[in-house]
Amino acid sequence: MISFKDIELTDKEWVKPLLAISDFRGTEYCFTSLYMWSSIYHTKIARIEDLFLIRSETQDSFSYLYPAGKGDIKIAMERMMEDAQSCNKEFTMSSITPQQREEIERLFPGKFEFTPIRNSFDYIYLRESLATLSGKKYQPKRNFISRFKELPNWEYETISSKDPILCKQQLEECYRMNEQWCQMSQCNHNSSKSQECCAVRKVLKDFIGLNLEGGLLRVDGQVIAYTIGEPLNSDTYIVHIEKAFADIKGAYPMINQSFILDRTDGFQYINREDDAGDEGLRKAKLSYNPVFMVEKYFAIPK
């Protein structure tokens, strides 16, 4: 049986080097993503030599991610299967990429059935496209930004732990803005939004410890939009959170472009995560013209 444990902030020190070895581009292979959603998905982690294992739990099953790091994948997966069996849980795997699927099929020929989960596909964009918004397809975004810039007394600020006192003040303002956003979005009547709000609170609380980066927009001194992200792998930057008051025209595209220009220089791609099956979110993410998607499969033994 594998010694899985709850995710703690201090685990970042040994987890991130193992994730860096694999250099995966999927959201699930980011420590912050695992940490912020851990209580919702009952996520636990373990280490077998230089392999990093991740397990989430439902009432009847354990769902594992493809191991990250370096080592014998076949032995690790066999131990994962034994772990599920020892706990009387069904063994499943989630967020399997096409490349990982090929390796699993090579190691366990014909053993697994794979189903694509479109709601979990990550949206990947060219950094240059989001930074410049050039071309006809981005004309609506540029129009919204122009409208936003007509507002008096607006400003953009970087959120950085390099100035802890200012950073703490900014995060407190973002927290209050997030609570207001949740009230306006009626999070209490929507389980997925309520869960997201809890995850966002966790990130804001541990922003400095997670070594995150952020940006915010003010109008007349009040925070009306903010975003948080970090480097994901060698060529991709990930945006975890982006919130804006929808009634302020252009706030979303403005915070999007401002943050990309401010913090993501040197990266080729931007991962803006999945849409969780939300139609409005899917339409918004498609409107930014992703260059490709990180496809993900759910796997169960045949």
N, C-alpha and C positions, 0 to 999 in steps of 0.2 A: 504494500500500500504506500502511495506517495504522501509525503508530509506537506500537504497544502496548508497555506496560512492566509489570514486576512491581509489585504494590502495596507501597508502603512507608509506614511510619507518618507520615512527613512529608507525604505526599500528602493527608492529611486537610485541610490548610489550603486547598487549592484545590478539592477534591472537594465538601466540605460545602456551600459556597455555591451550587454548581451543582445539587446535590440539592435544596436549599431552594427554588430557583426552581420546580421541577416539583411539589414538595410531595406526592410519591407516598406512599402508605400501605403499600406492600409491603415485606417484609423485605429484599429484594434492593437496595432503594434506601436502605440505611443503610451508612455507611462501615465501621462495626464488623463488620457481617455479612459484607461483602465481604472484609475484612481477615482475619477469624478463619478463614474457610473457603478462603482463596485457594490454599494449598498443596494442598488436597484436590481442588479443582475446577480447578486450574491456571488461575486467574483472572488476567487482565491488563486494564489500563485504558489509556485514551487520551483526549485532548482535541482536538476540532475546533472552534476558536473558543470559543463558549460552550456547547458540547454535550459531555456526559460519556458516553463509550462504555465498555462492559464486555463482555469476551469470556472464555468458558471453553472448555476443550478436552477432547475425547475422542480416541481413536485415529484416528477417521475424520472427525470433524466439528469445526467451531467453532460454539458456541452464543452468540448475542449477546442482550443485553437491549435493550429499547426505550430510545433515548437520553434522557438527562435533561438539563435545562438549557433553553436557548433557542436557536433556530436552525432551519435548513431540515432537517426530518426526512427528507424524500425523498432529498435529496443525501447525507445521512449514511448512510441505509440502502443506497443504491447503492454508496457507498464501502465499507461493511461487506461487501456481496456480493463486491465486487472483491477485498477483503482475503482472504476465504475462498478464492476462485478462485485467487489468486496463490500460495496455500500448498497448493493441491491438496486442499482440505478441503471437505466438504459444508457448505453454509450452512443454519443453523437459528436459530430464535429461541425463547427460553424465558421463562417467567413473564410472559406477555403478558396484561394485564388486559382485561376486556371493552371498556373505553374505548379502550385502545391498539389493540385488534383492529379496532375501528371505523375508527380513523384509518389503520391500515395498509391496510385494504380500500379506503378512499377514495383513498389515494395509489397503491396497486397493485391495481386491480380484478381480482379473480379469480386473482391470482398465487399466493396462499398457501392452504394447507390447515391448519386449526386443530383441535387436539385438547385437550380439557380434561384437566389433570393433577391429580386430586383430592388426591393425596398432598402436593402443594405448596400447597394452599389455606391462607392465613393465617387464624387464628382471631381475630376482633375482638370485644372485650367493652366494655360500658359501664363506665367507670371507677367510677361511682357504685354499680353492682351489685357489683363486686368489693370495693369499700371497705366497704359496709354488710352485704352478704350477707343482705339482708332478703327476706322472703317465704318461702312454703312450699317453693319449689324449691331454696332454699339451706339448708334445715333440716339436712340431713346434714353440710354443711360446718360449720355452727355447732356441731353436736354434737361433731365431731372437734376443733374448736378448744377447746371447753369441757374435753374430756378432756386436751388438751395442757396447758392452764392449771392442771390439777391436779398437774402435775409440780412438785416442789420445785426451787427455785434455777434457774429458767429466766429468760432475759433476751434482749431484742432490741437489736441495735446497728446504727447506720448505718455504712456504709463510705464514707468521703469522702476525696478527695485534699486537702481543706482542712487536714487534719492528717496530713502525709506520714509521720511516724514511726509513728503508730497505724495508719494505712492499710496500711503495709508489713507490719506485724505481723499484722493481720487477714487480708491476702491470703495470707501464708505459711500461716496456719492453714487458710484455705479450700483452699489447694493441697493440704495434707496430707489434709484431709477428702475432697477430690475423688479423690485417689489411693486412699484407703480405699474410697470409694464404687465406684470402678472395679473394685477387687479383688472386692468383694462382688457386683458385677453381672457379673463375668467378662467384662470388656471385651476381654481378649485372645482370647476365643473368638467375638467378634461384631465383624465389620468396621465396621459403622455406629457401634457404641458406641465402638470404638477410635478412629475418626476424630473423633467428637464429643469424646472426652477430649483429643485433641491440640488441637482448636480451643479448648476451654475453657482449657487450659494457656496458650495464646497470649494469650487475653483477660486472664487473671490476671497474666501477665507485664507486659502493656502497659496495664493498667487506668488508671494515671494519665495516660499519654500519650494515651489514647483519650478522656479526660475522662468516664469512666463513673461511675455511681452504684451502690451496692449496699447490702445489708442481710444480717445474719446472726442466727441463733438459737444460744444457748448453753444447755446443761443441765449443771449442776455445773461450769461453766467451760469445757466442751468444745464446739466448734462442731459442731452436728448438722444445720444447714441453712444455705444461703446463696442469694442471688439477685443478679443484675446486670442493669441496664437503662440506658436513656437516652431523652431525647426523640427521636422519629422524624420527625415533621413538625409542622405548626401545631396539630393537634388530637389527635395520637396519641402515646402513650408505648409504647416497645417493651421487652419483657422478653426478654433474650437467653438467660439461664441461670437455672435453678432446680434446686437439688439438695438432697435431704434423705435421711436414713436412713429407709427405708421401715418399719423395725421400731419406730420411735417414732411411735405413733399421733398423728395430728393435726399432725405437723411440716410436711407440705406445705401444707395450707390455712393454717396459722399463719404461715409465712414469706411466703406469697402475700399474705394480707391485710395483714400488718404492713408489708410493703414498699410496697404500694399506698397505704396511709394515710400512710406516711412521705415518699414521694418524688414522687408523681404528681399532686398537687393542681394544678388548672388545666387538666388535659387531659380531653377528653370520652371518648376511647377508649383501650383498651389492646390492643396487638398482642402476642399470645403465640405468634406464629410458627406453623409448620405441624406436622404430626404424622409426616411422612416415611413414612407408611404403616404405622406401628407401631400395632397394634390396641389395646394397653394405653394408649398415649399418646393415641390418638384418643378412647377412652372417657373418659379423665381430662379432656381438653380440652372434650369435649361436655358433661361433667357441670357445667361452669361456665356453660353456657348462652350461647354466643356470640350477639351481636346480629346479626352477619352475617359472611360469609367474604369474603376477598379472593380471587376466582376467578382462576386462572392457566391459560394455554393454551400449548401447544407448537406452533410454526409451522414448516412446511417448504414450500419452493416446490412447486407442483403440477407 
